[in-house]
Amino acid sequence: MERFILTEDGSHSLYSPQYNQQYHSLQGALTESEHIYIQLGLFPILSQASSPVHVFEMGFGTGLNAFLAWKLADRLQKPVDYTSVEAFPVPVEEAVSLNYETLTGQTGFAQLHECGWSAEHQLSENFTFRKENVYLQNFRSDQLFDVIFYDAFDPRAQPELWVEEIFSQIAAQTCTGGVLVTYSSKGIVKRALRAAGFNVERHKGPGRKTHVLKAIKY
Ligand SMILES: C[S@@+](CC[C@H](N)C(=O)[O-])C[C@H]1O[C@@H](n2cnc3c(N)ncnc32)[C@H](O)[C@@H]1O
């Protein structure tokens, strides 16, 4: 498969030969990201927030989720503090060829890729960004997060990342009442999330996808 993929809504995604997986749904990268991570995950919390919202992303990848979160923070004028982990970074030259600025009419996408790892970057008045070049399994932080974007590759490709042990590690970094959103609604994912201390809700997915998950830490 080609490295660059044009998904059904006209937005780009990438193909990972290492995992034989694409980074987003073929039905639409932008549609998926906006539906699950922004509208289901971040928006309900950020729109009600009276203090900065701390977001943690598993799998920075193309940077699309981070870009949309940044632009939502700017639009609502509410502060977001965003931390992402990525074990296998996308080369900057590839990332800057993605068509997310053109499709959203927003700017700044390259900054997410060009800024340094393991440092805090104030990318706008309401968006602070930090990315760590580490395996999720090795990530630890003093921060408790309000919103988790759980965007690993599919459970068939990365079964080790969709288990109770990993979700317990995430739960320990999530505030009570904090939410985790993810595109996979498989039974093993729901069971692992419940065992790790989340109440799991099924929601309508983007496009033809029937279900996605929102899990609330109790
Ligand atoms: C589905 S893609 C993420 C898509 C991304 N959120 C975006 O908006 O483009 C999964 C990402 O997780 C990364 N990844 C895979 N295993 C990882 C691990 N153990 N720790 C951290 N990142 C990992 C991959 O390199 C890939 O970038």
The ligand as an SDF file (V2000), in Angstrom:
LIG
                    3D

 27 29  0  0  0  0  0  0  0  0999 V2000
   -3.7530    5.0260   14.8960 C   0  0  0  0  0  0  0  0  0  0  0  0
   -2.1820    5.8350   14.8320 S   0  0  0  0  0  0  0  0  0  0  0  0
   -2.4720    7.3920   15.6080 C   0  0  0  0  0  0  0  0  0  0  0  0
   -3.1540    8.4390   14.8090 C   0  0  0  0  0  0  0  0  0  0  0  0
   -2.9530    9.7960   15.3980 C   0  0  0  0  0  0  0  0  0  0  0  0
   -3.6320   10.0090   16.6500 N   0  0  0  0  0  0  0  0  0  0  0  0
   -3.2800   10.8420   14.3730 C   0  0  0  0  0  0  0  0  0  0  0  0
   -4.0820   11.7590   14.6590 O   0  0  0  0  0  0  0  0  0  0  0  0
   -2.7240   10.7550   13.2970 O   0  0  0  0  0  0  0  0  0  0  0  0
   -1.3040    5.0400   16.1910 C   0  0  0  0  0  0  0  0  0  0  0  0
   -0.0160    5.7220   16.5780 C   0  0  0  0  0  0  0  0  0  0  0  0
    0.5000    5.1100   17.7430 O   0  0  0  0  0  0  0  0  0  0  0  0
    1.9060    4.9780   17.6120 C   0  0  0  0  0  0  0  0  0  0  0  0
    2.3230    3.8770   18.4940 N   0  0  0  0  0  0  0  0  0  0  0  0
    2.2320    2.5510   18.2750 C   0  0  0  0  0  0  0  0  0  0  0  0
    2.6270    1.8530   19.3530 N   0  0  0  0  0  0  0  0  0  0  0  0
    2.9740    2.7590   20.2900 C   0  0  0  0  0  0  0  0  0  0  0  0
    3.4250    2.6620   21.6390 C   0  0  0  0  0  0  0  0  0  0  0  0
    3.6030    1.4810   22.2290 N   0  0  0  0  0  0  0  0  0  0  0  0
    3.6680    3.8020   22.3180 N   0  0  0  0  0  0  0  0  0  0  0  0
    3.4950    5.0210   21.7280 C   0  0  0  0  0  0  0  0  0  0  0  0
    3.0640    5.1690   20.4480 N   0  0  0  0  0  0  0  0  0  0  0  0
    2.7930    4.0570   19.7490 C   0  0  0  0  0  0  0  0  0  0  0  0
    2.0950    4.6990   16.1420 C   0  0  0  0  0  0  0  0  0  0  0  0
    3.4120    4.9720   15.7210 O   0  0  0  0  0  0  0  0  0  0  0  0
    1.0590    5.6170   15.5140 C   0  0  0  0  0  0  0  0  0  0  0  0
    1.5860    6.8940   15.2640 O   0  0  0  0  0  0  0  0  0  0  0  0
  1  2  1  0
  2  3  1  0
  2 10  1  0
  3  4  1  0
  4  5  1  0
  5  6  1  0
  5  7  1  0
  7  8  2  0
  7  9  1  0
 10 11  1  0
 11 12  1  0
 11 26  1  0
 12 13  1  0
 13 14  1  0
 13 24  1  0
 14 15  1  0
 14 23  1  0
 15 16  2  0
 16 17  1  0
 17 18  1  0
 17 23  2  0
 18 19  1  0
 18 20  2  0
 20 21  1  0
 21 22  2  0
 22 23  1  0
 24 25  1  0
 24 26  1  0
 26 27  1  0
M  CHG  2   2   1   9  -1
M  END
$$$$
